[in-house]
Amino acid sequence: MTLLEVQHLKVSFPARSPAWGGARQLIMAVDDVSFTIAPGETLGLVGESGCGKTTLGRAIVQLQRPDSGNIIFNGKDLARLSRAELRAQRRQLQMVFQDPYSSLNPRRTVGDSIGEALDLHGLTDSSTARRHRITELLKAVGLETGVAQSYPHEFSGGQRQRIGIARALAVAPKLIVCDEPVSALDVSVQAQIVNLLQDLQQQHGLAYLFISHDIAVVQHVSHRIMVMHRGRIVEMGETTTVIQAPQHAYTQSLIAAIPQMDFTAQ
């Protein structure tokens, strides 16, 4: 069974012309990318900065419109949906962003940031039910329920990322695109967030597209890995196969640079 199928996706951006009045040029950020994700699966996407990883993730959740290709989620092509239809699908397709501070509105309390998604999709029918759901979500990501009245600047990077994860969970999604969710955090905190994501996956049957430049993190969390280089997928396969017998020279170079990381932190 397939939850997400991406077919021949292309995303480009205009580049500055070499001379005034010169021909319009395009930079191909995502170049003919295809893959699938099954329910409950983690597909790791790894590559160096600037290779197109984040653009691909944003295109999947429709924050970036693709030039061509298909993004089929729950059997529906997202690029061909009306605004109302897309909003309904977005309830089941969420994103956790790289920067846990800039992705939260500094003028909103934690409770309001999480509750915004509940309000948008009409998921609670009273203020009491709303508060109860926010409390459940904070507990689920390991935060004290009293923080709902606090503001993002009062928290550490790891705590803010937990808030971001709680916000993504609020609408009970089937798939979460995790865009470098631990790269801005200290190593010990990275392990805590990775473990949290894995626990939530087990509890809720979540699927992840886990984007990272760090193949050590991707190796730890992923069932399958795809390697991106200059907008293209150069290698894809089961995690053990890719790590132990990489076929592409770029994959080999990433594996050669794998650091040691302790994922036993709690």
C-alpha positions in Angstrom: 0.0 0.0 0.0 1.2 3.5 -0.9 0.5 6.6 1.1 2.5 9.1 -0.9 3.7 8.7 -4.5 5.8 11.4 -6.2 6.1 11.1 -9.9 8.8 12.9 -12.0 8.7 16.1 -9.9 10.5 19.2 -11.1 10.9 22.5 -9.3 12.9 25.4 -10.7 13.8 28.9 -9.7 14.7 31.9 -12.0 18.3 32.8 -12.0 19.7 36.3 -12.7 20.5 36.7 -16.4 24.2 37.0 -17.2 23.6 40.4 -18.9 21.0 43.0 -18.9 18.3 41.8 -21.3 19.8 38.4 -21.5 17.7 35.2 -21.8 15.9 34.1 -18.7 17.6 31.2 -17.0 16.4 28.6 -14.6 18.0 26.7 -11.8 16.6 23.2 -11.5 16.3 22.6 -7.7 14.4 19.3 -8.0 15.0 17.5 -11.3 12.8 14.5 -12.2 12.4 13.0 -8.7 10.1 10.0 -8.1 9.6 7.9 -5.0 6.9 6.4 -2.7 6.3 6.3 1.0 4.2 3.6 2.7 2.0 4.1 5.8 4.1 4.0 8.9 7.4 4.1 7.0 10.3 6.5 7.4 12.0 7.4 4.2 15.2 9.3 4.8 16.3 12.0 2.3 20.0 12.9 2.6 22.3 15.3 0.7 24.4 18.3 1.2 23.1 21.8 1.7 21.7 23.3 -1.5 21.0 20.0 -3.2 17.2 20.6 -3.3 16.1 18.6 -0.2 14.1 21.4 1.4 12.5 22.5 -1.9 11.3 18.9 -2.4 9.8 18.8 1.1 8.1 22.1 0.6 6.7 21.0 -2.8 5.2 17.9 -1.2 3.2 19.9 1.4 2.4 22.5 -1.3 4.3 25.4 0.2 6.2 25.5 -3.2 4.4 24.9 -6.4 6.2 22.4 -8.7 6.9 23.0 -12.4 5.7 19.6 -13.4 5.1 16.1 -12.0 2.5 14.5 -9.7 2.3 14.4 -5.9 -0.3 11.7 -5.1 -1.3 11.6 -1.5 -4.1 9.4 -0.3 -4.9 8.7 -3.9 -5.3 12.3 -4.8 -3.0 14.5 -6.8 -2.4 17.5 -4.6 -1.5 19.8 -7.5 -4.9 19.4 -9.0 -7.0 20.0 -5.9 -9.1 23.1 -5.2 -8.2 25.2 -2.2 -10.9 23.6 0.0 -9.8 20.1 -1.1 -6.2 20.9 -0.4 -7.0 22.2 3.1 -8.7 18.9 3.9 -5.7 16.9 2.7 -3.3 19.1 4.6 -4.9 17.9 7.8 -3.2 14.5 7.1 0.0 16.0 5.7 2.1 18.2 8.0 5.6 19.6 8.2 8.2 20.1 11.0 10.6 22.8 10.1 14.4 23.2 10.6 14.4 26.3 12.7 12.1 25.7 15.8 12.2 29.4 16.7 11.3 31.1 13.4 8.6 28.6 12.7 6.7 29.7 15.8 4.9 33.0 16.0 6.7 34.9 18.8 3.4 36.8 19.6 1.4 33.7 20.2 1.5 31.6 23.3 2.4 27.9 22.9 -1.2 27.0 23.5 -2.4 29.3 20.8 0.3 28.1 18.3 -0.9 24.5 18.8 -4.6 25.4 19.0 -4.5 27.3 15.7 -4.5 24.1 13.7 -7.4 22.7 15.8 -9.4 25.9 15.1 -8.6 25.9 11.4 -9.9 22.4 10.9 -12.7 22.6 13.4 -11.4 19.7 15.5 -12.7 20.8 18.9 -16.2 22.0 19.7 -15.6 23.9 22.9 -12.9 25.9 24.7 -12.7 23.1 27.2 -12.1 20.4 24.6 -9.5 22.7 23.0 -7.6 23.0 26.2 -7.8 19.3 26.9 -6.4 18.5 23.4 -3.5 21.0 23.8 -2.7 19.4 27.2 -2.6 15.9 25.6 -0.3 17.1 22.8 2.1 18.8 25.2 2.3 15.6 27.3 2.8 13.6 24.2 6.0 15.5 23.3 7.3 15.5 26.9 6.5 19.1 28.0 4.7 20.3 31.1 1.1 21.3 30.5 1.6 24.6 32.2 3.8 25.9 29.4 0.7 26.5 27.2 0.6 30.1 28.5 4.3 30.8 27.8 5.9 32.3 24.6 8.5 30.7 22.3 11.4 32.9 23.5 11.1 31.3 26.9 12.2 27.9 25.7 15.4 26.2 24.6 15.8 25.0 21.0 14.9 21.5 21.9 11.8 22.5 23.7 10.7 24.7 20.8 11.2 21.8 18.4 8.9 19.7 20.7 6.3 22.4 20.4 6.6 22.3 16.6 6.1 18.6 16.7 3.1 19.0 19.0 1.6 21.5 16.5 2.1 19.0 13.6 0.5 16.2 15.6 -2.5 18.4 16.5 -4.5 17.4 13.4 -3.7 13.7 13.6 -1.7 13.5 10.3 -0.7 10.4 8.4 2.6 11.8 7.1 5.0 14.4 8.5 7.7 15.9 6.4 10.6 16.5 8.8 12.9 19.2 7.3 16.3 19.0 9.1 14.4 18.8 12.5 17.5 18.3 14.6 20.3 20.1 12.7 19.9 23.3 14.7 20.1 21.5 18.1 23.0 20.3 20.3 24.0 16.7 19.8 22.5 15.4 23.0 19.2 17.2 22.3 19.3 15.8 18.7 19.1 12.3 20.1 16.2 13.2 22.4 14.2 14.6 19.5 15.0 11.6 17.2 13.9 9.2 19.9 10.7 11.2 20.4 9.8 11.1 16.7 10.4 7.3 16.7 8.2 6.9 19.8 5.4 9.0 18.2 5.7 6.9 15.0 5.1 3.7 17.0 2.2 5.2 18.9 0.3 6.9 16.0 1.4 4.9 13.0 3.0 8.0 11.4 5.0 8.0 8.2 7.9 10.4 7.9 9.9 11.9 5.1 13.0 12.7 7.2 15.3 15.2 5.5 18.8 15.7 6.7 22.4 16.5 5.6 23.6 14.0 8.3 23.5 10.5 7.0 24.2 9.2 10.5 20.9 10.5 11.7 19.1 9.3 8.6 20.6 5.8 9.0 19.3 5.6 12.5 15.7 6.6 11.8 15.0 5.4 8.3 13.6 2.2 6.8 14.8 3.3 3.4 17.2 6.0 2.2 17.4 8.1 -0.9 20.4 10.2 -1.6 20.0 13.6 -3.4 22.7 15.4 -5.3 22.2 18.5 -7.4 18.5 18.1 -7.5 18.5 14.4 -8.5 18.1 11.2 -6.6 21.3 9.3 -7.3 20.7 6.3 -5.0 17.7 4.7 -3.2 17.2 1.5 -1.3 16.8 -0.2 2.0 18.9 1.5 4.7 21.2 -1.5 5.4 21.8 -2.0 1.7 22.7 1.7 1.0 24.9 2.0 4.1 26.8 -1.3 3.7 27.0 -1.4 -0.1 26.6 2.1 -1.6 26.7 2.2 -5.4 27.1 5.9 -6.1 30.4 7.8 -5.5 28.5 10.6 -3.8 26.8 8.2 -1.3 30.2 6.6 -0.6 31.6 10.0 0.3 28.7 10.8 2.7 29.2 7.4 4.4 32.9 7.9 4.7 32.2 11.1 6.8 29.7 9.5 9.2 30.4 10.7 12.8 29.6 8.6 15.8 26.4 9.6 17.6 24.7 8.4 20.8 21.0 7.9 20.4 20.5 6.4 23.9 19.9 9.9 25.4 16.6 10.3 27.0 
